[in-house]
Amino acid sequence: MANGLRHVLPFTAFLTALLATGACDASDPAPRITPSTQRPASSAPASPPESPRETPSVVGPAPADLRDMDWSEVPVPGEFCGVPGLVRVDATGDALATSRTWGTVRVSRTQNIVYGDSDGDRRDEAAVFVGCDDNGLTQNADIAVAYVVYGHAGKDLAVIGSITPRQKSAAYHAGLVGVEFAPGRIVVSEKWFRPNDAHCCPSGDATTVWTREGDRLTPGAPRVTS
């Protein structure tokens, strides 16, 4: 055993010296990379999250024909503007709420309501246009917009989902300017900003098809038309 140790120890010393020599000749190692927690600066707001739903969210009773609905009593899902839960607007169609993204915002529901049947049950759904702004803090108009799609869940009114712009804009969020119902889908027209467009006047046009499967709305890729 002693003879074995005499052979092992010189080899171990030789290996240690060889590794030390390689370390001295090697170039300095690169500094360790630490992931950044900061987001890159951008003048364009973050895209709101998609809001597909596996099951519709019931908000109250509904007439057989949604054209007979008193929309002034219907709450608005605020997720399109980063507001959790439902927002109940006042008689003017407005409400103040707290957004996770923008702080205090004003959520507005307009009278722009489009009806159509996308699920083939011979009862129309309704797409209600909603928006939110910074409550007059700046000169900006809406900072987020959506079409909230309502439909029947038995005899109740339910939120099927919120349709938001999908086309990316240079500085401001894209706008929604039209919606059409078709079997199994909802087709949305968008206006988007090119780099040199003024805030008032987006010059780009795009179309996004949202597919409906049961009570789930899934957006396709936006198609630029101009």
FIKOLZA-1660 file (N, C-alpha, C; in steps of 0.1 Angstrom, whole numbers, plus 5000, padded with zeros to 4 digits):
% residues 226
   i   px   py   pz ch aa at
   1 5008 4988 5000  A  M  N
   1 5000 5000 5000  A  M CA
   1 5009 5012 5000  A  M  C
   2 5020 5012 5007  A  A  N
   2 5029 5024 5008  A  A CA
   2 5034 5027 4994  A  A  C
   3 5039 5016 4987  A  N  N
   3 5044 5019 4973  A  N CA
   3 5033 5025 4964  A  N  C
   4 5021 5021 4966  A  G  N
   4 5010 5026 4958  A  G CA
   4 5008 5041 4961  A  G  C
   5 5009 5045 4973  A  L  N
   5 5007 5059 4976  A  L CA
   5 5018 5067 4970  A  L  C
   6 5031 5062 4970  A  R  N
   6 5042 5070 4965  A  R CA
   6 5040 5072 4950  A  R  C
   7 5033 5063 4943  A  H  N
   7 5031 5066 4928  A  H CA
   7 5019 5075 4926  A  H  C
   8 5009 5075 4935  A  V  N
   8 4997 5084 4933  A  V CA
   8 5000 5098 4937  A  V  C
   9 5008 5100 4947  A  L  N
   9 5010 5114 4952  A  L CA
   9 5018 5122 4942  A  L  C
  10 5029 5117 4935  A  P  N
  10 5036 5126 4925  A  P CA
  10 5026 5129 4913  A  P  C
  11 5018 5119 4909  A  F  N
  11 5009 5122 4898  A  F CA
  11 4999 5133 4902  A  F  C
  12 4994 5132 4914  A  T  N
  12 4984 5142 4919  A  T CA
  12 4990 5156 4919  A  T  C
  13 5003 5157 4924  A  A  N
  13 5010 5170 4924  A  A CA
  13 5012 5175 4910  A  A  C
  14 5015 5166 4900  A  F  N
  14 5017 5170 4886  A  F CA
  14 5004 5175 4880  A  F  C
  15 4993 5169 4883  A  L  N
  15 4980 5173 4878  A  L CA
  15 4976 5187 4883  A  L  C
  16 4979 5189 4896  A  T  N
  16 4975 5202 4902  A  T CA
  16 4983 5213 4896  A  T  C
  17 4996 5211 4894  A  A  N
  17 5005 5221 4887  A  A CA
  17 5000 5224 4873  A  A  C
  18 4996 5213 4866  A  L  N
  18 4992 5215 4852  A  L CA
  18 4979 5224 4852  A  L  C
  19 4970 5221 4860  A  L  N
  19 4957 5229 4861  A  L CA
  19 4960 5244 4864  A  L  C
  20 4969 5246 4874  A  A  N
  20 4973 5259 4878  A  A CA
  20 4979 5267 4866  A  A  C
  21 4988 5260 4859  A  T  N
  21 4994 5267 4847  A  T CA
  21 4984 5271 4837  A  T  C
  22 4974 5261 4834  A  G  N
  22 4963 5265 4824  A  G CA
  22 4955 5276 4829  A  G  C
  23 4952 5277 4842  A  A  N
  23 4944 5289 4847  A  A CA
  23 4952 5302 4845  A  A  C
  24 4965 5301 4846  A  C  N
  24 4972 5314 4845  A  C CA
  24 4973 5319 4830  A  C  C
  25 4974 5309 4821  A  D  N
  25 4974 5312 4807  A  D CA
  25 4961 5316 4801  A  D  C
  26 4950 5312 4808  A  A  N
  26 4936 5315 4802  A  A CA
  26 4933 5329 4803  A  A  C
  27 4925 5334 4794  A  S  N
  27 4921 5348 4794  A  S CA
  27 4911 5350 4806  A  S  C
  28 4909 5363 4810  A  D  N
  28 4900 5366 4821  A  D CA
  28 4886 5361 4818  A  D  C
  29 4879 5355 4827  A  P  N
  29 4865 5350 4824  A  P CA
  29 4856 5362 4822  A  P  C
  30 4845 5361 4814  A  A  N
  30 4835 5371 4812  A  A CA
  30 4828 5373 4825  A  A  C
  31 4823 5386 4827  A  P  N
  31 4816 5388 4840  A  P CA
  31 4803 5381 4839  A  P  C
  32 4798 5377 4851  A  R  N
  32 4785 5370 4852  A  R CA
  32 4773 5379 4848  A  R  C
  33 4764 5373 4840  A  I  N
  33 4753 5381 4835  A  I CA
  33 4741 5379 4845  A  I  C
  34 4736 5391 4849  A  T  N
  34 4725 5391 4858  A  T CA
  34 4712 5395 4851  A  T  C
  35 4702 5388 4851  A  P  N
  35 4689 5392 4843  A  P CA
  35 4684 5405 4848  A  P  C
  36 4680 5413 4839  A  S  N
  36 4675 5426 4843  A  S CA
  36 4660 5425 4846  A  S  C
  37 4655 5432 4856  A  T  N
  37 4641 5432 4860  A  T CA
  37 4634 5444 4854  A  T  C
  38 4642 5453 4846  A  Q  N
  38 4636 5465 4840  A  Q CA
  38 4631 5462 4826  A  Q  C
  39 4620 5468 4822  A  R  N
  39 4615 5466 4809  A  R CA
  39 4621 5477 4800  A  R  C
  40 4623 5474 4787  A  P  N
  40 4628 5485 4779  A  P CA
  40 4618 5496 4777  A  P  C
  41 4623 5508 4777  A  A  N
  41 4614 5520 4776  A  A CA
  41 4607 5520 4762  A  A  C
  42 4594 5524 4762  A  S  N
  42 4587 5524 4750  A  S CA
  42 4575 5534 4752  A  S  C
  43 4572 5542 4741  A  S  N
  43 4561 5551 4742  A  S CA
  43 4548 5545 4740  A  S  C
  44 4548 5532 4735  A  A  N
  44 4536 5525 4732  A  A CA
  44 4532 5517 4745  A  A  C
  45 4519 5518 4748  A  P  N
  45 4514 5510 4760  A  P CA
  45 4515 5495 4757  A  P  C
  46 4517 5488 4768  A  A  N
  46 4517 5473 4767  A  A CA
  46 4504 5468 4762  A  A  C
  47 4504 5458 4753  A  S  N
  47 4492 5452 4748  A  S CA
  47 4484 5446 4760  A  S  C
  48 4471 5448 4761  A  P  N
  48 4464 5442 4771  A  P CA
  48 4463 5427 4769  A  P  C
  49 4462 5420 4780  A  P  N
  49 4462 5405 4778  A  P CA
  49 4449 5401 4770  A  P  C
  50 4451 5389 4764  A  E  N
  50 4440 5383 4757  A  E CA
  50 4430 5378 4768  A  E  C
  51 4417 5378 4765  A  S  N
  51 4408 5374 4775  A  S CA
  51 4399 5363 4771  A  S  C
  52 4404 5352 4766  A  P  N
  52 4395 5340 4762  A  P CA
  52 4389 5334 4775  A  P  C
  53 4377 5329 4774  A  R  N
  53 4371 5323 4786  A  R CA
  53 4366 5309 4782  A  R  C
  54 4369 5300 4792  A  E  N
  54 4364 5286 4790  A  E CA
  54 4349 5286 4792  A  E  C
  55 4344 5293 4802  A  T  N
  55 4330 5294 4805  A  T CA
  55 4326 5309 4806  A  T  C
  56 4314 5312 4801  A  P  N
  56 4310 5326 4802  A  P CA
  56 4308 5331 4816  A  P  C
  57 4310 5344 4819  A  S  N
  57 4308 5350 4832  A  S CA
  57 4294 5356 4832  A  S  C
  58 4285 5350 4840  A  V  N
  58 4271 5355 4841  A  V CA
  58 4271 5369 4848  A  V  C
  59 4264 5379 4842  A  V  N
  59 4263 5392 4849  A  V CA
  59 4249 5396 4852  A  V  C
  60 4239 5387 4849  A  G  N
  60 4225 5390 4852  A  G CA
  60 4215 5384 4842  A  G  C
  61 4202 5386 4844  A  P  N
  61 4192 5381 4835  A  P CA
  61 4193 5388 4821  A  P  C
  62 4188 5381 4811  A  A  N
  62 4188 5386 4798  A  A CA
  62 4174 5384 4791  A  A  C
  63 4170 5393 4783  A  P  N
  63 4158 5391 4774  A  P CA
  63 4161 5381 4763  A  P  C
  64 4151 5375 4757  A  A  N
  64 4153 5366 4746  A  A CA
  64 4161 5372 4735  A  A  C
  65 4158 5385 4732  A  D  N
  65 4165 5393 4722  A  D CA
  65 4174 5403 4729  A  D  C
  66 4187 5403 4727  A  L  N
  66 4195 5412 4734  A  L CA
  66 4193 5427 4729  A  L  C
  67 4186 5429 4718  A  R  N
  67 4183 5442 4714  A  R CA
  67 4174 5449 4724  A  R  C
  68 4167 5441 4732  A  D  N
  68 4158 5446 4742  A  D CA
  68 4165 5448 4755  A  D  C
  69 4178 5446 4756  A  M  N
  69 4185 5447 4768  A  M CA
  69 4187 5462 4772  A  M  C
  70 4185 5464 4785  A  D  N
  70 4188 5478 4791  A  D CA
  70 4203 5478 4794  A  D  C
  71 4211 5483 4785  A  W  N
  71 4226 5482 4787  A  W CA
  71 4231 5491 4798  A  W  C
  72 4223 5501 4802  A  S  N
  72 4227 5510 4813  A  S CA
  72 4229 5502 4826  A  S  C
  73 4223 5490 4827  A  E  N
  73 4224 5482 4840  A  E CA
  73 4235 5471 4839  A  E  C
  74 4242 5471 4828  A  V  N
  74 4251 5460 4826  A  V CA
  74 4265 5464 4830  A  V  C
  75 4272 5456 4838  A  P  N
  75 4286 5460 4842  A  P CA
  75 4295 5456 4831  A  P  C
  76 4307 5462 4831  A  V  N
  76 4317 5461 4821  A  V CA
  76 4329 5453 4827  A  V  C
  77 4334 5443 4820  A  P  N
  77 4347 5437 4825  A  P CA
  77 4359 5446 4822  A  P  C
  78 4367 5449 4833  A  G  N
  78 4377 5460 4831  A  G CA
  78 4391 5455 4828  A  G  C
  79 4392 5442 4825  A  E  N
  79 4405 5436 4822  A  E CA
  79 4412 5442 4810  A  E  C
  80 4405 5447 4800  A  F  N
  80 4411 5453 4789  A  F CA
  80 4419 5465 4792  A  F  C
  81 4416 5471 4804  A  C  N
  81 4423 5483 4809  A  C CA
  81 4431 5480 4821  A  C  C
  82 4433 5467 4824  A  G  N
  82 4441 5463 4836  A  G CA
  82 4433 5465 4849  A  G  C
  83 4420 5466 4848  A  V  N
  83 4412 5467 4860  A  V CA
  83 4406 5453 4863  A  V  C
  84 4409 5447 4874  A  P  N
  84 4403 5434 4877  A  P CA
  84 4388 5434 4880  A  P  C
  85 4381 5423 4876  A  G  N
  85 4367 5422 4879  A  G CA
  85 4358 5430 4870  A  G  C
  86 4346 5432 4874  A  L  N
  86 4336 5439 4867  A  L CA
  86 4335 5454 4872  A  L  C
  87 4332 5463 4863  A  V  N
  87 4331 5477 4866  A  V CA
  87 4316 5481 4863  A  V  C
  88 4310 5487 4873  A  R  N
  88 4296 5491 4871  A  R CA
  88 4296 5506 4868  A  R  C
  89 4292 5510 4856  A  V  N
  89 4293 5524 4852  A  V CA
  89 4280 5531 4856  A  V  C
  90 4280 5545 4856  A  D  N
  90 4269 5552 4860  A  D CA
  90 4259 5555 4848  A  D  C
  91 4250 5564 4851  A  A  N
  91 4240 5566 4840  A  A CA
  91 4246 5573 4828  A  A  C
  92 4257 5579 4829  A  T  N
  92 4264 5585 4818  A  T CA
  92 4273 5575 4810  A  T  C
  93 4274 5563 4816  A  G  N
  93 4283 5553 4809  A  G CA
  93 4297 5553 4814  A  G  C
  94 4300 5561 4825  A  D  N
  94 4314 5562 4830  A  D CA
  94 4315 5557 4844  A  D  C
  95 4327 5554 4848  A  A  N
  95 4331 5550 4861  A  A CA
  95 4346 5551 4864  A  A  C
  96 4349 5555 4876  A  L  N
  96 4364 5556 4879  A  L CA
  96 4368 5542 4885  A  L  C
  97 4380 5538 4881  A  A  N
  97 4385 5525 4886  A  A CA
  97 4400 5526 4887  A  A  C
  98 4406 5516 4893  A  T  N
  98 4420 5516 4895  A  T CA
  98 4426 5505 4886  A  T  C
  99 4435 5509 4877  A  S  N
  99 4441 5500 4868  A  S CA
  99 4455 5495 4873  A  S  C
 100 4458 5483 4872  A  R  N
 100 4471 5478 4876  A  R CA
 100 4482 5484 4867  A  R  C
 101 4479 5489 4855  A  T  N
 101 4489 5494 4846  A  T CA
 101 4490 5510 4847  A  T  C
 102 4478 5517 4848  A  W  N
 102 4478 5531 4846  A  W CA
 102 4473 5538 4859  A  W  C
 103 4470 5532 4869  A  G  N
 103 4465 5538 4881  A  G CA
 103 4450 5542 4880  A  G  C
 104 4446 5554 4884  A  T  N
 104 4432 5558 4883  A  T CA
 104 4429 5561 4868  A  T  C
 105 4418 5554 4864  A  V  N
 105 4413 5555 4850  A  V CA
 105 4398 5558 4850  A  V  C
 106 4393 5563 4839  A  R  N
 106 4379 5564 4837  A  R CA
 106 4375 5553 4827  A  R  C
 107 4366 5544 4830  A  V  N
 107 4361 5534 4821  A  V CA
 107 4348 5539 4816  A  V  C
 108 4347 5538 4802  A  S  N
 108 4335 5543 4796  A  S CA
 108 4329 5532 4787  A  S  C
 109 4315 5531 4787  A  R  N
 109 4308 5523 4778  A  R CA
 109 4300 5532 4769  A  R  C
 110 4302 5530 4756  A  T  N
 110 4295 5538 4746  A  T CA
 110 4282 5532 4742  A  T  C
 111 4274 5538 4733  A  Q  N
 111 4262 5533 4727  A  Q CA
 111 4265 5526 4715  A  Q  C
 112 4278 5524 4711  A  N  N
 112 4281 5517 4699  A  N CA
 112 4280 5502 4702  A  N  C
 113 4269 5496 4698  A  I  N
 113 4266 5482 4700  A  I CA
 113 4263 5475 4687  A  I  C
 114 4269 5464 4684  A  V  N
 114 4267 5457 4672  A  V CA
 114 4262 5443 4675  A  V  C
 115 4252 5438 4668  A  Y  N
 115 4246 5425 4671  A  Y CA
 115 4248 5415 4660  A  Y  C
 116 4249 5403 4663  A  G  N
 116 4251 5392 4653  A  G CA
 116 4253 5378 4660  A  G  C
 117 4251 5368 4652  A  D  N
 117 4251 5354 4657  A  D CA
 117 4264 5347 4652  A  D  C
 118 4273 5344 4661  A  S  N
 118 4285 5337 4658  A  S CA
 118 4285 5322 4662  A  S  C
 119 4276 5318 4671  A  D  N
 119 4276 5304 4675  A  D CA
 119 4265 5296 4669  A  D  C
 120 4257 5302 4661  A  G  N
 120 4247 5294 4653  A  G CA
 120 4234 5290 4661  A  G  C
 121 4232 5297 4673  A  D  N
 121 4220 5293 4681  A  D CA
 121 4208 5301 4677  A  D  C
 122 4209 5309 4667  A  R  N
 122 4198 5318 4662  A  R CA
 122 4194 5329 4672  A  R  C
 123 4203 5331 4681  A  R  N
 123 4201 5343 4690  A  R CA
 123 4214 5351 4689  A  R  C
 124 4212 5364 4687  A  D  N
 124 4223 5373 4685  A  D CA
 124 4231 5375 4698  A  D  C
 125 4244 5377 4696  A  E  N
 125 4252 5382 4707  A  E CA
 125 4253 5397 4704  A  E  C
 126 4260 5404 4714  A  A  N
 126 4262 5418 4713  A  A CA
 126 4276 5422 4715  A  A  C
 127 4282 5430 4707  A  A  N
 127 4296 5435 4709  A  A CA
 127 4294 5450 4713  A  A  C
 128 4298 5453 4725  A  V  N
 128 4297 5466 4731  A  V CA
 128 4310 5473 4732  A  V  C
 129 4312 5485 4726  A  F  N
 129 4324 5492 4726  A  F CA
 129 4327 5499 4739  A  F  C
 130 4339 5496 4745  A  V  N
 130 4343 5502 4758  A  V CA
 130 4357 5508 4756  A  V  C
 131 4360 5518 4764  A  G  N
 131 4373 5524 4764  A  G CA
 131 4377 5529 4778  A  G  C
 132 4390 5532 4780  A  C  N
 132 4394 5538 4793  A  C CA
 132 4404 5549 4790  A  C  C
 133 4404 5559 4798  A  D  N
 133 4414 5570 4796  A  D CA
 133 4420 5574 4810  A  D  C
 134 4429 5583 4811  A  D  N
 134 4435 5587 4823  A  D CA
 134 4428 5597 4831  A  D  C
 135 4415 5598 4829  A  N  N
 135 4406 5607 4836  A  N CA
 135 4410 5622 4835  A  N  C
 136 4415 5626 4823  A  G  N
 136 4418 5640 4820  A  G CA
 136 4432 5644 4825  A  G  C
 137 4440 5635 4830  A  L  N
 137 4453 5638 4835  A  L CA
 137 4462 5644 4824  A  L  C
 138 4461 5639 4812  A  T  N
 138 4468 5644 4800  A  T CA
 138 4458 5647 4789  A  T  C
 139 4463 5650 4778  A  Q  N
 139 4455 5653 4766  A  Q CA
 139 4452 5640 4758  A  Q  C
 140 4457 5629 4763  A  N  N
 140 4454 5617 4756  A  N CA
 140 4439 5613 4756  A  N  C
 141 4435 5607 4745  A  A  N
 141 4422 5601 4745  A  A CA
 141 4422 5588 4751  A  A  C
 142 4416 5578 4746  A  D  N
 142 4416 5565 4752  A  D CA
 142 4430 5559 4753  A  D  C
 143 4433 5552 4764  A  I  N
 143 4446 5545 4765  A  I CA
 143 4444 5530 4763  A  I  C
 144 4431 5526 4762  A  A  N
 144 4428 5512 4759  A  A CA
 144 4414 5511 4754  A  A  C
 145 4411 5502 4745  A  V  N
 145 4398 5500 4739  A  V CA
 145 4395 5485 4738  A  V  C
 146 4382 5482 4737  A  A  N
 146 4378 5468 4735  A  A CA
 146 4364 5467 4730  A  A  C
 147 4360 5456 4724  A  Y  N
 147 4346 5452 4722  A  Y CA
 147 4344 5441 4732  A  Y  C
 148 4334 5443 4741  A  V  N
 148 4330 5433 4750  A  V CA
 148 4319 5425 4744  A  V  C
 149 4321 5412 4743  A  V  N
 149 4311 5404 4736  A  V CA
 149 4302 5397 4747  A  V  C
 150 4289 5400 4746  A  Y  N
 150 4279 5394 4756  A  Y CA
 150 4271 5384 4748  A  Y  C
 151 4266 5374 4755  A  G  N
 151 4257 5364 4749  A  G CA
 151 4249 5358 4759  A  G  C
 152 4241 5348 4755  A  H  N
 152 4232 5341 4764  A  H CA
 152 4239 5329 4770  A  H  C
 153 4236 5327 4783  A  A  N
 153 4239 5315 4790  A  A CA
 153 4226 5310 4796  A  A  C
 154 4219 5302 4789  A  G  N
 154 4205 5299 4793  A  G CA
 154 4196 5312 4792  A  G  C
 155 4190 5316 4803  A  K  N
 155 4182 5328 4803  A  K CA
 155 4190 5340 4809  A  K  C
 156 4203 5338 4811  A  D  N
 156 4211 5349 4816  A  D CA
 156 4220 5355 4806  A  D  C
 157 4225 5367 4809  A  L  N
 157 4234 5375 4801  A  L CA
 157 4248 5371 4806  A  L  C
 158 4257 5368 4797  A  A  N
 158 4271 5364 4801  A  A CA
 158 4281 5371 4793  A  A  C
 159 4293 5374 4798  A  V  N
 159 4304 5379 4791  A  V CA
 159 4311 5367 4784  A  V  C
 160 4312 5368 4771  A  I  N
 160 4319 5357 4763  A  I CA
 160 4334 5360 4763  A  I  C
 161 4337 5373 4761  A  G  N
 161 4351 5377 4761  A  G CA
 161 4353 5392 4757  A  G  C
 162 4365 5397 4758  A  S  N
 162 4368 5410 4753  A  S CA
 162 4378 5410 4742  A  S  C
 163 4374 5417 4731  A  I  N
 163 4382 5418 4719  A  I CA
 163 4390 5431 4719  A  I  C
 164 4403 5429 4719  A  T  N
 164 4412 5441 4719  A  T CA
 164 4420 5442 4706  A  T  C
 165 4426 5454 4703  A  P  N
 165 4434 5455 4691  A  P CA
 165 4446 5445 4691  A  P  C
 166 4449 5440 4680  A  R  N
 166 4460 5430 4679  A  R CA
 166 4472 5436 4670  A  R  C
 167 4469 5446 4662  A  Q  N
 167 4480 5451 4653  A  Q CA
 167 4488 5461 4662  A  Q  C
 168 4501 5460 4661  A  K  N
 168 4510 5468 4668  A  K CA
 168 4511 5482 4662  A  K  C
 169 4511 5493 4670  A  S  N
 169 4513 5506 4665  A  S CA
 169 4526 5512 4669  A  S  C
 170 4530 5523 4662  A  A  N
 170 4543 5529 4665  A  A CA
 170 4544 5535 4679  A  A  C
 171 4534 5543 4682  A  A  N
 171 4534 5550 4695  A  A CA
 171 4522 5548 4703  A  A  C
 172 4510 5548 4697  A  Y  N
 172 4498 5547 4705  A  Y CA
 172 4491 5534 4701  A  Y  C
 173 4482 5530 4710  A  H  N
 173 4475 5518 4708  A  H CA
 173 4466 5519 4695  A  H  C
 174 4464 5508 4688  A  A  N
 174 4455 5508 4677  A  A CA
 174 4441 5509 4681  A  A  C
 175 4433 5514 4672  A  G  N
 175 4418 5516 4675  A  G CA
 175 4410 5505 4669  A  G  C
 176 4398 5504 4674  A  L  N
 176 4388 5494 4669  A  L CA
 176 4377 5503 4662  A  L  C
 177 4375 5500 4649  A  V  N
 177 4365 5508 4641  A  V CA
 177 4354 5500 4635  A  V  C
 178 4353 5487 4638  A  G  N
 178 4342 5480 4632  A  G CA
 178 4343 5465 4636  A  G  C
 179 4331 5459 4637  A  V  N
 179 4331 5444 4641  A  V CA
 179 4319 5438 4633  A  V  C
 180 4322 5426 4628  A  E  N
 180 4311 5419 4621  A  E CA
 180 4311 5404 4626  A  E  C
 181 4299 5399 4628  A  F  N
 181 4297 5386 4632  A  F CA
 181 4295 5376 4620  A  F  C
 182 4301 5365 4621  A  A  N
 182 4299 5354 4611  A  A CA
 182 4299 5341 4618  A  A  C
 183 4295 5330 4611  A  P  N
 183 4294 5317 4618  A  P CA
 183 4308 5313 4623  A  P  C
 184 4310 5311 4636  A  G  N
 184 4322 5306 4641  A  G CA
 184 4333 5317 4643  A  G  C
 185 4330 5329 4640  A  R  N
 185 4341 5339 4641  A  R CA
 185 4335 5353 4642  A  R  C
 186 4343 5362 4646  A  I  N
 186 4340 5377 4647  A  I CA
 186 4352 5384 4640  A  I  C
 187 4349 5392 4630  A  V  N
 187 4359 5399 4623  A  V CA
 187 4359 5414 4627  A  V  C
 188 4371 5418 4631  A  V  N
 188 4373 5432 4637  A  V CA
 188 4382 5440 4628  A  V  C
 189 4378 5453 4626  A  S  N
 189 4386 5462 4618  A  S CA
 189 4393 5471 4628  A  S  C
 190 4406 5474 4625  A  E  N
 190 4415 5482 4634  A  E CA
 190 4421 5493 4626  A  E  C
 191 4424 5504 4633  A  K  N
 191 4432 5515 4628  A  K CA
 191 4445 5516 4636  A  K  C
 192 4457 5516 4629  A  W  N
 192 4469 5516 4636  A  W CA
 192 4478 5528 4632  A  W  C
 193 4488 5531 4640  A  F  N
 193 4496 5543 4638  A  F CA
 193 4509 5539 4632  A  F  C
 194 4513 5546 4621  A  R  N
 194 4526 5545 4615  A  R CA
 194 4535 5555 4623  A  R  C
 195 4548 5553 4621  A  P  N
 195 4558 5562 4629  A  P CA
 195 4555 5577 4628  A  P  C
 196 4551 5582 4616  A  N  N
 196 4549 5596 4615  A  N CA
 196 4535 5601 4616  A  N  C
 197 4526 5592 4621  A  D  N
 197 4512 5596 4622  A  D CA
 197 4510 5605 4635  A  D  C
 198 4502 5615 4633  A  A  N
 198 4498 5623 4645  A  A CA
 198 4488 5615 4654  A  A  C
 199 4487 5620 4666  A  H  N
 199 4479 5612 4676  A  H CA
 199 4464 5612 4671  A  H  C
 200 4460 5622 4663  A  C  N
 200 4446 5623 4659  A  C CA
 200 4443 5613 4647  A  C  C
 201 4453 5609 4640  A  C  N
 201 4451 5604 4627  A  C CA
 201 4459 5591 4623  A  C  C
 202 4455 5580 4628  A  P  N
 202 4462 5567 4624  A  P CA
 202 4459 5565 4609  A  P  C
 203 4469 5561 4602  A  S  N
 203 4467 5559 4587  A  S CA
 203 4467 5544 4583  A  S  C
 204 4470 5535 4592  A  G  N
 204 4471 5521 4589  A  G CA
 204 4457 5514 4591  A  G  C
 205 4454 5504 4583  A  D  N
 205 4442 5496 4585  A  D CA
 205 4446 5481 4586  A  D  C
 206 4439 5474 4595  A  A  N
 206 4442 5460 4597  A  A CA
 206 4429 5453 4600  A  A  C
 207 4429 5440 4598  A  T  N
 207 4417 5431 4601  A  T CA
 207 4422 5419 4609  A  T  C
 208 4415 5416 4620  A  T  N
 208 4418 5405 4628  A  T CA
 208 4405 5396 4629  A  T  C
 209 4407 5383 4627  A  V  N
 209 4396 5374 4628  A  V CA
 209 4397 5367 4642  A  V  C
 210 4387 5368 4650  A  W  N
 210 4386 5361 4663  A  W CA
 210 4377 5348 4661  A  W  C
 211 4383 5337 4663  A  T  N
 211 4375 5324 4662  A  T CA
 211 4368 5321 4675  A  T  C
 212 4355 5317 4673  A  R  N
 212 4348 5313 4685  A  R CA
 212 4346 5298 4685  A  R  C
 213 4350 5292 4695  A  E  N
 213 4348 5277 4698  A  E CA
 213 4341 5276 4711  A  E  C
 214 4329 5272 4711  A  G  N
 214 4321 5272 4723  A  G CA
 214 4320 5286 4729  A  G  C
 215 4325 5288 4741  A  D  N
 215 4325 5301 4747  A  D CA
 215 4339 5307 4748  A  D  C
 216 4347 5304 4739  A  R  N
 216 4361 5308 4739  A  R CA
 216 4364 5316 4726  A  R  C
 217 4369 5328 4727  A  L  N
 217 4373 5337 4716  A  L CA
 217 4388 5337 4715  A  L  C
 218 4393 5333 4703  A  T  N
 218 4408 5333 4701  A  T CA
 218 4412 5341 4689  A  T  C
 219 4421 5351 4691  A  P  N
 219 4424 5360 4680  A  P CA
 219 4434 5353 4670  A  P  C
 220 4432 5356 4657  A  G  N
 220 4442 5352 4648  A  G CA
 220 4453 5363 4646  A  G  C
 221 4462 5361 4637  A  A  N
 221 4472 5372 4634  A  A CA
 221 4465 5383 4627  A  A  C
 222 4468 5396 4630  A  P  N
 222 4462 5407 4623  A  P CA
 222 4467 5407 4608  A  P  C
 223 4459 5411 4599  A  R  N
 223 4463 5412 4585  A  R CA
 223 4462 5427 4581  A  R  C
 224 4473 5433 4578  A  V  N
 224 4474 5447 4574  A  V CA
 224 4468 5448 4560  A  V  C
 225 4458 5457 4559  A  T  N
 225 4452 5459 4546  A  T CA
 225 4456 5472 4539  A  T  C
 226 4461 5481 4547  A  S  N
 226 4466 5494 4541  A  S CA
 226 4476 5501 4551  A  S  C
% end
